[in-house]
Amino acid sequence: MDTTRKAIMLVMDGLGDRPIKELSGRTPLETAKTPYFDSLARRGVCGLMDPLAPGIRVGTDVGHLALFGYNPFRVYWGRGPIEAAGVGIDLEPRDVALRCNFATVDENGVILDRRAGRIRHGTTLLADALNDLDLGGNVKILFKQATEHRAVLVLRGKELSAEITNSDPGAGREREPVRTVQARRSGIAMAGRTAAIVNRFIEMSREVLAEHPVNRERVKKSLPPANAVITRGAGMAVRMRSLAERFHIDGGCVVAESTVKGIAIMSGFRIYSAASLTANLDTDLDEKARLTIEALRDCNFVVVHIKGTDIASHDNDPRGKVAFIEKMDAMAGKVMGALEDPEHTYIGLTADHSTPCAAREHSADPVPVVISGDDVLVDDVERYGERSCPKGGLSRINANEFLLTLLDYIGATYRFGA
């Protein structure tokens, strides 16, 4: 492999959108002023990307698994193990891990806010109160906070199964009760036992969190209390050959969000992060730009993840999304201006999925992509956007294909055949 060539893959979470009346029928990306993204489009090859395939909606976990070279159709071990890796929990072979949210529920267990007001402060104290709860049954409980309202629950013991349902009813389903966890299929004793344990944990979490000092203080401030835990994405750890191993690359990931961090760790990448990176709209993009340049000194392939576009979309805030896209564009400009070897550095622009503001949820819409570099076969696209990029030379590809194309430019892929 030519070690002089390097690449950056900038992943803008939930970037893709649909026409919005408030924006005169344009998308937030089409509305935003993006001189640096557009310059990359003019000097690059463009297209549309489906994370998996047309018509398939994906979560952040599946979208990033595909961008890190995994085939989620064949390999998907659940959100829980990914989150566990992201918060530094090393899973043992029979552990069951679940992705959790701190949530707000009423006295009847009806969900008022799946994210407890996107709680940030005090989650370590809340998690400490739930860690190592004694549920009986010779099962050890590990519970750890993740990014903002997110957390991880790990069950450690014998005769456990990940074949259980979610207690979280899902996005847009506030005003529904916390669901009772069940075995996915009847007749699986271990799954029934595991479901009962999780239900008991959820019940006890409400008892522990109800009068926790963090929640008493939140109520005083008229903030939604984090008085319940809801679960989803149960899974068990699976050892897979990582992207770094497959292509002998030195990978780095600039990231704050625990899901993407977990996938990057599983992929053999070094993590570059800082306290000022919040995985939200107030994240420190200047620091993210600085860390990107730092990572490029150590690594030949750097993934930069930015979450804010997805946050604005879920909140149905198109103008906030426009403003944040413009901030990301300025960040890209700082990275481009600080490259130590711009002639041998390729930049890919992409997203893990679309999140239309009006839908407030992930959609199957493809996302615009660009690969820019010194010897790229430039097409005629002038702007980075949902309606301009389809005219480009990449046509319509999936996330694995986008990744491999970018890796091939730095000489990391191998020849198929003699």
C-alpha positions, 0 to 999 in steps of 0.5 A: 500500500502507498503509505503517502496517500491518506483519506478522510471520510466525513459522516454527517449523521442524518444529513439527507432530507426531503423538500421542505415548504418552509425552505421554498421546496429545497432541502436543508443541504440545498438551502445552506451556503456550503462553499467548501462542500461545493468545492469538493463536489466540483473537484470530485466525483459525486453520486447517491448512496444507499446505506444498504439498498433502496427502500431499506431504512437503517439505524445509526448502528447499521448505517455505520456498520456498513460504512465501516465495511461490515455487511449488516445483512449477514452480520448484525449482533444487536445495538447492545454490544456496540454500545457496550464497546463504546462505553468501554465494557468488555463483554464476556462470551455469554453476556447479553448487552442492551442499549438503554435510554433514561426516560420520563414516565408517569405514575402509570408507566406511560412514557412522557419523554423517551430521552428525559429531555436529552439529559446530560448532567447527572447521568453518571450518578444515576447509572451508579445507583443502578449498577450492580443491582441485586436481581437474584438468579445469579445474574450480575448487573452492569449498568453504565451511562453513555452519551446524554440520555443513553446507557448500557445494561449488561447481564452476566451469568448462565442461561441467558439469551438475547432473543428478547423484545424491546421495552422501548416502544420506539421513536414517536411513541410517547404516551405509550406504556413501557412495554413488557419484555418477552421472548421473541419466540415461544419455547425458548426457556433461556429467553423467557428467563432473560426477559423476566430479569430485564423486566425486574431490572426496569421495575427496580430502576423506577423504584431507585430513580424515583427519589434520586437527588438528581431527579429531585433537582431536575423537578425543582428546575421544571426539567423532566426527571430521568425516572425510568430505564427503557431497553432495546437492541439486545445482543451478544458479542461476536468477534469479527475481522475488523476493517483495520485487519482486512485492509492493513490500514491505520484507522482513526475516528474522531467521535463523541457518540457512543454507538459510532465509537463502539463500531470504530473500536470494533473496527480496530480504529483509534479514538480521538475525542474531547470533553467539548465534543457533545454529539449534539448541536453545540459540539465543538467543531473547531476541536473536531477539525483540530483532532482530524488533523492530529489523527491524520498524522497517526493514521492513513484513514480517518473517519469523522462523525458529526451528530448534530444534523440528525438531532435537528432533524429529529426535532423537526428544526429545518432552519437549525439543520441549515445553520448546522450544515453551514457550521460543518462546511466551515469546519471542512474548510478549516480541515482542508486549509490545514492539510499537511499533504493536500495533494495526497489526501482524499476527502469523502463526504457522506451520511449514515442515513437520511433523516427528513425533518418532517418525518422526524425519523430515519428514512430510506432516502439515499444520501449525497456523496462525494469523493475528492482528490488530486487524481479523481475523475472529476464529473460535471456536478457543481454543488453538494446536494440531494438533487445535484449529486445523482448526476455524478460519476459514482451513480447510485452505490451502497455504503460498502461500495462507497467505502471500498472506492475511497479505500482504493484511492489510497491503495488499501484494497487488494486485487481480486484474481491473479 
